[in-house]
Amino acid sequence: MSGAAPGRVCPLRYRYGAAAIARAEERHVPTLYVVGGLYGNLPALDAVEAMARAEATAATLCFNGDFNWFNVADDAFAEINRRVLAHDAILGNVEAEFDAPSDDAGCGCAYPASVDAGVVERSNRIHQALKATATRHAAIRQRIALLPMFARYRVAGCRVAVVHGDADALAGWGFDVNALDDPAALPWLRSSFQSAGVDVFASTHTCLPALRDSELAPGRHGWVVNNGAAGMPNFSGELAGLVTRIAATASPWPVLHEVQVASAFVALLPVHFDNARWQAEFLAQWPAGSPAWASYFGRITRGPAYAPGQALPRQWQATPRQTSTF
């Protein structure tokens, strides 16, 4: 992507290919929370950890990148990373760019052309500020630099790939809701599931949630579950975050939607956190007029222009396991 503007570049070092996932060590766990897009939100982290602790069987938390973003204050940066790195974690583009040799990739989001240039420019400025904070925390940076770009789990017979972007690249947009709904993507999706040897891809990165299945062969489907953001609202007028829960048992919590895949239950799980506290902490780090305030404060206080039904295919919008929880 030579010549592309910073923030729209997907560096070659981000690319791994789905076949690499098939060779990854597989960890067997009874309950898995995939926490994407925490974005430095400490109240959301409190809520996710509390939910995991309350599970009947021990829950494994895997933070699949971009757990940093708004946490430019030194104490917030240190606490987020101390607590996240006590669990499983993989890199997001935010973390991958902390030790990048140059700023050519900007924030590393690889934003598509549909994203406004102002958003891209502000994201690069946010990352510059966060990177300056990270330089003051060498030990944390060193630990983050050792994180993988994907992880593999088995939950109740269900084979799960945890990625940040998509099946091929850390900042890939192949699991964006619009890409998943494009019929032309089906051959790539089929190839990705086959090459990775999984039943479920759990992703984040694109910041809007999606739960979609693809018919891989007669009677066999592969599923993509993109949790959108754990640390920001995902729907208009609804201020909860979302995480992905994959477990041998149905969710004890209200869900946006839950399906069974290869004997496992896969759910998009709302995360209700202290919004007043979070908004105060955000504004203390990114006051009115700052790049993050301009790009995100509207979403933090009102949610994005996106409805719960858009996260689900039409045929599932009124099924029993869907619950209004926000």
N, C-alpha and C positions, 0 to 999 in steps of 0.2 A: 504493500500500500504506500509505496514511496510517493512523496509529494502531498499526501493527505494532511489536512490540518490536525494539529494536536487535539486529542480528545475523540477523533474519528478513526484513529489508527488501531489495528489489531496486530501487535508486534508478533514477529515470527516465534519468539520465545513463548508465546501464549498457546501455541498450537501443539496438540498431543495426538489427536486422532482417536476415534472410538476404539480401535483395536488395542490401544494401550490400556484401556480400562479393563479389558478382558484378562490382562496379565497382572492386574493389581491384586495384592493380598486381600482376601475376603474375611471380614470380621462378622461373626455370628452374634446377634443381639436380639433380645425379646421385644424391646421397644426403642424406637429411634425417633428423635426429634431433629428435623433438619431446619436450622435457623439461618435463613438468608436475609441479608439486608438489615442488620441490626442498626447500622449507621450511627453508632456511638450513643444509643439511647439507653441510659442506665435504668430508668423505670421499667422499660420493656424487658431488659435482661432480668431484673428482679422477678417479673411476672413469669417469664419462661422457666426460670430455675425453680420457682415455687410450684408450677404445674408439674414439672418433671419429678420433683421430690414427692409429690402426692400420688404418683402412679403406683399401682399395686405391685408391679415388678420394676426392677431398676431400669431407668431410662438412660439411654446414651444420647448425649447432645452432640451434634455435629454442626458447627458454624461454617456454612459454605460461602464464606467471603463477604467482603464489605461490612465487616463488623465495626470498622472504623469509618468515620466520615465527618460528622459534626463535632466530634470530641477533640477540639483543638486546644482546650485548656490542659495543662500538664497533668493535673490530678485526674481529670476525666479520662484522658488517654491512658494513663497508667492503670486505672481501675478497670476499664473495659478490657484491656489486653490481659491483665493479670487473671481476671475471671474467665474470659473466653479461652485462654490458652491452658486452663485447667481441664478443659474438655477436648474432644476431637475438633479439629479445624482444618480447613483448606484455604488456599489463597483466593481472594477476589482481586479484581483489577486495582482496587484502592491499595491493598497491601502489596501487590506485586510491583507497584510503582515506587514504593518507598526507597528501594535501593537501585532503581533504574539508572543506568550510566548517563542518560541524558533526558531532556524533557520532551523529546520528539513525540512521545505517545500521550503527553499531557496527563489526564486522569486515567487513561487507558480504557475508557468505557467503550470505545469503538462505536460511538453513536451512529446510527444510520442517518441518511439524508433527511428523513422525516422529522428529525429532532431539530428544533430551532437553533440557529448559530449562537444566539445569546445564551441559551442553556448550556451549550458546549463550552463557551468562553468562561462562563461563571463556574462551571464544574472544574475547569483547569485552575482557576484561582482558588477555589476551595481546597483542591488537592495541594496546591503550593503551600498554603497555610498549614495544612495537616502534616505535610512532609517536613516542614520546618519544625513542628512539634516533635515528630518522630526522630529527627536527628538528635534531639536532646535525651533520647531514651535508647541508648545503643544496645543494651541487653535485650530489650523487647524487640528491637529491629532484627537482631540476630536470630531470635527464636522464630519470628515471623518468616524470615528468609528461608528457613528450613521446611516450611509447610509444603505439602504436596498441592497439586492442582486439581485432584479428584480423589475420591475415596470409594471403596466398594464394601457393601454389607450384604448379609443374608438375614432376613427376618421372616420366620415361619415359612421357609421355603421360597420366599420371594427374593429375587436377586435385584439389588438396588445399586445404582451408580449415583453418587452425590457429586455434582459438578457445580461450578459457579455459573458459567454461561451456557454452553450447549455440549453436544457429544464430541465435538472436535476441538473446541478452543475455549480458553478461559473467558474471553470477552465475546464469544459468539452470540448471535441474536436468533439462532435457529429455534429456540424455545420461547420466543416472544409470542404472545397470543395471536397476533396477526400472521406470523410465519406459520404457526401450527395450523391455522385455519386455511392455509393456501393449499389446494389440492396438488399443486405442483411439488410440494414438499414431501409427499408420501414416499416416493422412492428413496430419498435421503433418510427419512425416518426409519423405514424398514431396514435399510443398510446399517444404520447406526445401532439399532437394537441387536441385529445379528452380529455385528462386529464386536460390540461391547459384551455380548452375552448376558444381557440383563432383561428384567421384566419392567423395571421402573427407572426412569431418570428423574431425580429430584434436583431442581435448579432454582435460580433466583435471577439476579443481574438486571433483568429488563424492567423491574420495579412495578409490574402489574401482574396479578396472579392469573394462573390458568391451570385447569385440570382437563386433560385431553387424552383420548385413546386412539390408537391406530391399529387397524387390522393387519397383522403381520403374515398370517396364514389362516386358512379356515379354522375357526375355533380358537385362535390364539391372538391376543391383543397385547400390545406394549403401551405403557402409560407414561406420560410426562406430567409431572406435578411441579409447577412453578409457584412458590409461595408469595411472590411479589416482594413484600417487605415486612419483616418482623417489627421494625422500629418506626414505621410510618403508617398512617392510614392507607387503606387500599381501595376504599369505595367512597363515593360522594356522601357526605353527611354522616359517615360512620368512622369513628376514630380509632378502631382497634387495628393492631398489626395482625399478621398471619404467620404461622409456621406450618410445616408439614410434619404430620405424625404418621409413622408406619409401625405397625405392631401386630402381635399375635392375637390381640383382643381388640374389640371395638372401643372407640374413644369413651372415656368416662366423662369427657367434657362436651358441651355443645359444639357442633361442627358447622362449617359452611356446607360441606358435602363430604361423604365418605363412601368408598367403594372397596370391594374385595378383589385383590390381585394375588393369585397363586397362594392362597390361604392366609395372606396378610390383609390387614385393614389399612387403607391409605386415606388420610383425611387432611383437608385444609382446616386448620384449627385457629380460631380467633384468639388473639392475645390482648387482654384488657389491661392496660397499664394506667398509671396516674398521669393523665394528660396535663393537668395544671402544673404539676411538678416538672414534667418534661418541657413544656413550653417555656417555663421560667429558666430552666437550665439551658435550653437552646438560645434564648434571647441574651443570656449572660455571655454566651460565646459568639453569637452572631446577631448583633443588634440590628434594628431597622436600617435598611439601606445597604447592608452587607450583601455579598454575593449569595450566601446560603439563604439569607432572609428573602431575597428577591426570587430565588428559584423555588424555595421549599416551604416558606411559612404559610402560604395559602393552603398547601396540601396538609401541612401539620394541623391546621386549625379547622379545615373544612373537608379534607379528603380530595382525591382526584376526580375528574369527570369520568367515572367508571362505576358500573353497577355490579352487584353480586352475580346476577345472571350471566354477565359477560364472561365471568371466569369459568363458566360451565357450558358444555354443549346443550343445545336446546332441549333435547330429550330428557335431561336430568334436572331441569329447573324446578320440578315440583315433587321430587322423590322423597320418601319418608326420612332419609338420613340427612336431608338438608334442613337446617334449623336457623331461624333468624335470631342472631345472638348479639347484635352490635349495639 
